[in-house]
Amino acid sequence: MKARKPAADRKSEIVAAVLVLADRIGPDRLTTNDVAQQVGLTQAAIFRHFPTKADLWAAVGDTLTDRLTQSWDAVLGDTLPPRERLRALVIAQFSQIAACPALPSILHSRELNVDNPALRNAVQGLLMRFQTHLIDTLKDMAQAGEIAENMPPEDAAVFLTSLIQGLAIRWSLGVRTFDLVTEGTRLLDVQLSCMTSVD
């Protein structure tokens, strides 16, 4: 007889399946039946662990929050100069997307975020936190004279998040024909060269 997995392990397995399927078929088309088949459970078993689909997506949001927060905290915990800290934050974001390709589609799914307030709040909190990390780092760069005087840190942060989102979309639509982290780093350095002051 097959041993029953602890509930926490089973929940983690279900969330992992959602992330795989959200990439494969899209988060808006994903059903609990798809998840059940991926994990090898009945649909009823999925609902024993997550009473509603909204609960399941909220758990996915928590998982993404944990992963991204750990990634950012690892960068912020280092004593890097501001410019290197900024590069590390953006590269960490590209690395997280490469490791979890469903991340952009989940974060920007209008249907999911409209129908699921808990997920929407988690997503908004994540995006705002990342933007704050960028702005704070860009302000440190400005104080060090590393950003052109006509480039407000808030605007520079928007350019950087647009770079991340735009390249992630191109990567996904292009069937991932290039290395996201490598190309992202290259374009980041191009953008930084346009932002920074030249002596």
C-alpha positions in Angstrom: 0.0 0.0 0.0 1.3 3.4 -0.9 2.2 5.6 2.1 0.1 8.7 2.5 2.2 11.9 2.2 2.0 14.5 5.1 -0.5 17.2 4.3 2.2 19.9 4.0 4.1 17.8 1.5 1.0 17.1 -0.5 0.1 20.8 -0.6 3.6 21.7 -1.8 3.3 19.1 -4.5 -0.1 20.5 -5.6 1.3 24.1 -5.7 4.3 22.9 -7.7 1.9 21.2 -10.2 0.0 24.5 -10.6 3.2 26.3 -11.4 4.1 23.7 -14.1 0.6 23.8 -15.6 0.3 27.5 -15.4 3.3 27.7 -17.7 2.2 24.9 -20.0 -1.5 25.9 -20.6 -1.8 29.3 -19.0 -3.1 30.3 -15.5 -6.5 31.5 -16.8 -7.3 28.1 -18.5 -6.0 25.9 -15.6 -8.6 23.8 -13.9 -8.5 21.8 -10.7 -9.0 18.7 -12.8 -5.8 19.5 -14.7 -4.0 19.8 -11.4 -5.5 16.5 -10.1 -4.3 14.6 -13.2 -0.8 16.2 -13.0 -0.4 15.1 -9.3 -2.2 11.8 -9.7 -5.0 12.5 -7.3 -8.8 12.9 -7.6 -10.3 16.4 -7.9 -11.9 15.8 -4.5 -8.5 15.2 -3.0 -7.3 18.5 -4.3 -10.3 20.2 -2.6 -9.5 18.4 0.7 -6.3 20.3 0.8 -7.6 23.5 -0.8 -11.4 24.0 -0.2 -11.7 26.4 -3.1 -9.8 27.3 -6.2 -9.2 30.7 -4.7 -7.5 29.0 -1.8 -5.2 27.1 -4.1 -4.2 30.3 -6.0 -3.6 32.1 -2.7 -1.2 29.3 -1.7 0.5 29.8 -5.1 0.8 33.5 -4.3 2.3 32.7 -0.9 4.9 30.4 -2.6 5.9 33.0 -5.2 6.1 35.7 -2.4 8.4 33.5 -0.4 10.7 32.7 -3.4 11.0 36.3 -4.5 11.4 37.7 -1.0 14.2 35.2 -0.3 15.9 36.1 -3.6 15.7 39.9 -2.9 16.7 39.5 0.8 19.8 37.6 -0.3 20.9 40.5 -2.4 20.0 43.2 0.1 21.8 41.2 2.8 25.1 41.6 1.0 27.1 44.8 1.4 27.2 45.6 -2.2 27.8 49.1 -3.7 24.5 50.6 -5.0 25.2 50.0 -8.6 26.1 46.3 -8.0 23.1 45.9 -5.7 20.8 47.2 -8.4 22.3 44.8 -11.0 22.0 41.9 -8.5 18.3 42.7 -7.8 17.4 42.8 -11.5 19.4 39.7 -12.3 17.8 37.9 -9.3 14.4 38.8 -10.8 15.4 37.4 -14.2 16.7 34.3 -12.5 13.4 33.7 -10.7 11.5 34.0 -13.9 13.8 31.6 -15.6 13.3 29.1 -12.7 9.6 29.6 -12.7 8.4 30.6 -16.2 4.8 30.9 -15.2 5.7 33.8 -12.9 5.0 36.7 -15.3 1.7 35.2 -16.5 0.5 34.7 -13.0 1.6 38.1 -11.8 -0.1 39.8 -14.7 -3.2 37.6 -15.2 -6.2 40.0 -15.2 -8.7 37.2 -14.7 -6.9 35.7 -11.7 -6.3 39.1 -10.0 -9.9 40.3 -10.6 -11.5 37.0 -9.3 -9.1 36.4 -6.4 -8.6 39.3 -4.0 -6.1 37.4 -1.9 -3.9 36.7 -4.9 -4.3 40.3 -6.1 -3.2 41.7 -2.8 -0.2 39.3 -2.8 0.8 40.3 -6.3 0.4 44.0 -5.7 2.4 43.7 -2.6 5.2 41.9 -4.4 5.3 44.4 -7.3 5.3 47.4 -4.9 8.1 45.8 -2.7 10.3 45.2 -5.7 9.7 48.7 -7.0 10.6 50.1 -3.6 13.9 48.1 -3.5 14.8 49.5 -6.9 13.9 53.0 -6.0 15.8 52.9 -2.7 18.9 51.5 -4.5 18.6 54.1 -7.3 18.4 56.9 -4.7 21.7 55.5 -3.2 23.2 55.6 -6.7 21.9 59.2 -7.1 23.6 60.2 -3.8 26.8 58.7 -5.1 26.6 60.6 -8.3 26.0 57.5 -10.4 22.8 58.5 -12.1 22.4 61.4 -14.5 20.8 64.4 -12.7 17.9 64.5 -15.1 16.9 60.8 -14.3 14.6 60.7 -11.2 15.0 57.3 -9.3 11.3 56.7 -9.6 11.4 56.9 -13.4 14.5 54.8 -13.6 12.8 52.1 -11.6 9.9 52.1 -14.1 12.3 51.7 -16.9 13.9 48.7 -15.2 10.7 47.0 -14.4 9.5 47.6 -18.0 12.8 46.0 -19.2 12.1 42.9 -17.0 8.5 42.5 -18.0 9.1 43.2 -21.7 12.0 40.8 -22.0 10.1 38.1 -20.0 7.2 38.4 -22.5 9.5 38.2 -25.5 11.2 35.2 -24.0 7.9 33.4 -23.4 6.5 34.3 -26.9 9.7 33.3 -28.6 9.6 29.8 -27.1 12.6 30.6 -25.0 15.1 30.6 -27.8 17.6 32.7 -25.7 18.9 32.6 -22.2 16.8 35.0 -20.2 19.4 35.8 -17.5 22.2 36.3 -20.1 20.1 38.5 -22.4 18.6 40.3 -19.4 22.0 41.1 -18.0 23.2 42.4 -21.3 20.2 44.7 -21.8 20.4 45.8 -18.1 23.9 47.0 -18.6 22.9 48.9 -21.8 20.1 50.6 -19.8 22.4 51.4 -16.9 24.8 53.0 -19.3 22.0 55.3 -20.5 21.0 56.2 -17.0 24.3 56.8 -15.4 26.2 60.0 -15.5 29.3 60.2 -17.7 32.3 62.1 -16.4 
